[in-house]
């Protein structure tokens, strides 16, 4: 019985470790834009024209984004350079990692966003909800 329990625990641990996935090579701003979203419904971006993936840019600055992120759980700012900020969010239950990018357009006082799941097909609206939470925190 102990062997069975250890086996189940090992499989569970390996599953959790595998949920992070590899950091995408396509991250970052190119030509003053963030990458597009895949066809799967687990990504939103302010550069997207498809209703299923589109979301409005945030009003404000990267400083406002940083302040909002500091109030959220399980987020780590990975890099920031110029008008670009990249953060990773990790889910509490399974340890899934989502990649969230911000690209400021200071002349318009907006910050473009892209939030995408690394793994899986559907995110059950988590990425859209995350950006709306950030938007709410920035207006307080």
C-alpha positions as CSV (number, residue, x, y, z in Angstrom):
1,X,0.0,0.0,0.0
2,X,2.9,2.4,0.8
3,X,4.3,1.8,-2.6
4,X,1.0,2.7,-4.2
5,X,0.7,5.9,-2.2
6,X,4.3,6.9,-3.0
7,X,3.7,6.1,-6.7
8,X,0.6,8.3,-6.8
9,X,2.4,11.1,-4.9
10,X,5.3,10.9,-7.4
11,X,3.0,11.1,-10.4
12,X,1.2,14.0,-8.8
13,X,4.5,15.9,-8.1
14,X,5.8,15.3,-11.6
15,X,2.4,16.6,-13.0
16,X,2.7,19.7,-11.0
17,X,6.3,20.3,-12.0
18,X,5.3,19.9,-15.7
19,X,2.5,22.5,-15.4
20,X,4.9,25.4,-15.6
21,X,5.9,24.7,-19.2
22,X,8.7,26.5,-21.0
23,X,8.8,30.3,-21.4
24,X,7.7,31.1,-24.9
25,X,10.4,32.3,-27.3
26,X,7.9,34.7,-28.9
27,X,7.7,37.1,-25.9
28,X,8.6,40.8,-26.3
29,X,7.6,43.8,-28.3
30,X,8.4,43.9,-32.0
31,X,7.6,46.9,-34.1
32,X,5.8,48.6,-31.2
33,X,3.4,45.7,-30.8
34,X,3.0,42.6,-28.7
35,X,2.6,39.1,-30.3
36,X,-0.8,38.0,-31.5
37,X,-2.9,35.4,-29.7
38,X,-3.1,31.8,-30.9
39,X,-6.5,30.5,-32.1
40,X,-7.1,28.7,-28.7
41,X,-9.3,30.7,-26.3
42,X,-6.6,31.1,-23.6
43,X,-5.2,34.5,-24.5
44,X,-6.3,38.2,-24.6
45,X,-4.5,41.1,-26.2
46,X,-5.2,44.8,-26.8
47,X,-3.6,44.4,-30.2
48,X,-6.2,41.7,-31.2
49,X,-9.1,42.5,-33.5
50,X,-10.9,39.3,-32.9
51,X,-13.7,39.8,-30.3
52,X,-12.9,36.5,-28.6
53,X,-9.3,37.6,-28.0
54,X,-9.5,41.4,-27.9
55,X,-9.4,43.5,-24.8
56,X,-9.0,47.3,-24.3
57,X,-5.6,48.7,-23.4
58,X,-5.1,50.0,-19.8
59,X,-5.3,53.7,-19.1
60,X,-2.1,54.8,-17.3
61,X,1.6,54.0,-17.1
62,X,3.9,51.1,-16.4
63,X,4.3,52.5,-12.9
64,X,0.6,52.1,-12.4
65,X,0.9,48.5,-13.7
66,X,3.7,47.8,-11.3
67,X,1.7,49.1,-8.4
68,X,-1.3,47.0,-9.4
69,X,0.9,43.9,-9.7
70,X,2.3,44.4,-6.3
71,X,-1.2,44.0,-4.9
72,X,-1.8,40.6,-6.7
73,X,-0.9,37.1,-5.5
74,X,1.5,34.7,-7.2
75,X,3.0,37.2,-9.7
76,X,6.6,37.8,-10.4
77,X,8.0,40.6,-12.6
78,X,10.6,38.8,-14.8
79,X,11.9,41.7,-16.9
80,X,11.4,45.3,-17.6
81,X,13.1,47.4,-20.2
82,X,12.1,50.8,-21.5
83,X,8.3,50.7,-22.1
84,X,8.0,46.9,-21.8
85,X,7.3,44.8,-18.7
86,X,6.9,41.0,-18.6
87,X,5.4,39.1,-15.6
88,X,4.5,35.5,-14.8
89,X,1.4,34.5,-12.9
90,X,1.3,31.1,-11.3
91,X,-2.0,29.4,-10.4
92,X,-2.4,28.3,-6.8
93,X,-3.7,24.8,-7.4
94,X,-1.8,23.3,-10.3
95,X,1.1,25.7,-10.7
96,X,0.2,26.7,-14.3
97,X,2.1,29.7,-15.5
98,X,0.6,32.5,-17.6
99,X,2.7,35.0,-19.4
100,X,1.6,38.6,-19.1
101,X,3.2,41.4,-21.1
102,X,2.7,45.2,-21.0
103,X,3.8,47.7,-23.5
104,X,3.4,51.4,-22.6
105,X,2.4,54.1,-25.1
106,X,3.2,57.1,-23.0
107,X,2.1,59.6,-25.6
108,X,-1.4,58.1,-25.4
109,X,-1.3,57.4,-21.6
110,X,-2.1,53.8,-22.3
111,X,-0.5,50.4,-21.7
112,X,-1.1,47.6,-24.2
113,X,-1.5,44.2,-22.7
114,X,-1.2,40.5,-23.6
115,X,-2.1,37.7,-21.2
116,X,-1.7,34.1,-22.3
117,X,-1.7,30.6,-20.8
118,X,1.4,28.6,-21.6
119,X,-0.4,25.3,-21.5
120,X,-3.8,23.9,-22.3
121,X,-6.6,25.0,-24.6
122,X,-9.2,27.0,-22.6
123,X,-8.4,29.2,-19.6
124,X,-12.1,29.6,-18.5
125,X,-11.7,33.4,-18.8
126,X,-8.8,33.7,-16.4
127,X,-6.6,35.8,-18.6
128,X,-9.4,38.3,-19.4
129,X,-10.4,38.4,-15.7
130,X,-6.7,39.1,-14.7
131,X,-6.4,42.1,-17.0
132,X,-9.7,43.5,-15.7
133,X,-8.5,43.1,-12.2
134,X,-5.3,45.0,-13.1
135,X,-7.5,47.7,-14.7
136,X,-9.6,48.0,-11.6
137,X,-6.5,48.2,-9.3
138,X,-5.0,50.9,-11.5
139,X,-8.1,53.1,-11.1
140,X,-8.2,53.1,-7.3
